[in-house]
Structure formats: structure tokens, C-alpha cells
Amino acid sequence: MRRLILPFLLMAALMLAGCGFTSEGTMVRDAVASKGAQAYDQGLENAEWFICSAASVGSVQRKYGRDQKSADAYNALCSPGRAEIIKPPQ
């Protein structure tokens, strides 16, 4: 029985891999790439919104207020062209 499983799995893998070379396979790959890119872009936008608008002041200060480099990164992301929001302790 085990001798039949491996050849069957190899045959199934080869058949499925061959589907990628058809026009339908190309269409599916393009759709997955497009929708995947949109999902990742939306995820990044949501993460930036959370960091800049939803996180508590205390958590932002603890994470980004520890040194000038971190504070500059937060301010560049969350308040470009405006006053600094986070400053490290003096």
C-alpha cells in the first residue's frame, strides 16, 4: 500500500504543477498576486493607523521615546511636517 502512495503523490503534484502553464493558471496567479498585494498594503495601512492613532500614549512613549532615533522615526511616520509628538527624556 505504501508503495502506491508515493507514485500517486508525485503524479498528482506533476499534474497540479502543469496547470500553472495554462492561461487559466496565469489568470489565477495574477489574481492572487493582485489581491495579495492589496491585502498586504491594507495591513500596512492598518498597522500605521494603529501605531499613530490607536496605541496609548504610554505605550508609544515607552516604545519610541527611549532615544532620539526612535522618537525621530515615530515623528516622521506619524506627524510629518508637524510638531514633534514624542521626545525622549532629557
C-alpha positions as CSV (number, residue, x, y, z in Angstrom):
1,M,0.0,0.0,0.0
2,R,2.8,2.4,0.9
3,R,4.5,1.7,-2.4
4,L,1.4,3.1,-4.2
5,I,1.2,6.3,-2.2
6,L,4.5,7.9,-3.3
7,P,4.0,7.5,-7.1
8,F,0.4,8.7,-6.7
9,L,1.5,11.8,-4.8
10,L,4.3,12.5,-7.4
11,M,1.8,12.2,-10.2
12,A,-0.7,14.5,-8.5
13,A,2.0,17.1,-7.9
14,L,3.1,17.0,-11.6
15,M,-0.5,17.3,-12.8
16,L,-1.1,20.3,-10.5
17,A,2.1,21.9,-11.5
18,G,1.2,21.6,-15.1
19,C,-2.0,23.7,-14.5
20,G,0.2,26.7,-13.9
21,F,1.3,26.8,-17.5
22,T,-2.2,27.3,-18.9
23,S,-3.9,30.6,-19.4
24,E,-6.2,29.9,-16.5
25,G,-3.2,29.2,-14.3
26,T,-1.7,32.6,-15.3
27,M,-5.0,34.3,-14.6
28,V,-5.2,32.7,-11.2
29,R,-1.6,33.6,-10.3
30,D,-2.2,37.2,-11.4
31,A,-5.4,37.5,-9.3
32,V,-3.7,36.0,-6.3
33,A,-0.7,38.4,-6.7
34,S,-3.0,41.4,-7.1
35,K,-5.3,40.5,-4.2
36,G,-2.3,39.5,-2.0
37,A,-0.6,42.9,-2.7
38,Q,-3.9,44.7,-1.8
39,A,-4.2,42.7,1.4
40,Y,-0.6,43.5,2.5
41,D,-1.0,47.2,1.6
42,Q,-4.2,47.4,3.6
43,G,-2.5,45.6,6.5
44,L,0.4,48.0,6.5
45,E,-2.0,51.0,6.4
46,N,-3.9,49.5,9.4
47,A,-0.7,49.0,11.3
48,E,0.3,52.6,10.7
49,W,-3.1,53.8,11.8
50,F,-2.8,51.7,15.0
51,I,0.7,53.0,15.8
52,C,-0.2,56.6,15.1
53,S,-3.8,56.9,16.3
54,A,-4.9,53.9,18.4
55,A,-2.0,53.0,20.6
56,S,-2.0,54.5,24.1
57,V,0.3,57.5,24.8
58,G,2.1,55.5,27.4
59,S,2.9,52.6,25.1
60,V,4.1,54.9,22.4
61,Q,6.3,56.8,24.8
62,R,7.8,53.6,26.2
63,K,8.5,52.2,22.7
64,Y,9.5,55.3,20.8
65,G,10.5,57.8,23.5
66,R,13.6,55.9,24.7
67,D,16.1,57.7,22.4
68,Q,16.2,60.4,19.8
69,K,16.5,58.0,16.8
70,S,13.3,56.1,17.8
71,A,11.5,59.4,18.5
72,D,12.5,60.8,15.1
73,A,11.3,57.6,13.4
74,Y,7.9,57.8,15.1
75,N,7.5,61.6,14.4
76,A,8.5,61.1,10.7
77,L,5.9,58.4,10.3
78,C,3.0,59.9,12.4
79,S,3.4,63.6,12.1
80,P,5.5,64.6,9.0
81,G,5.8,68.4,8.8
82,R,4.2,69.0,12.2
83,A,5.5,69.4,15.7
84,E,7.2,66.5,17.4
85,I,4.8,64.3,19.2
86,I,7.3,62.1,21.1
87,K,10.5,63.4,22.7
88,P,13.0,61.2,24.6
89,P,13.7,62.1,28.2
90,Q,16.3,64.8,28.6
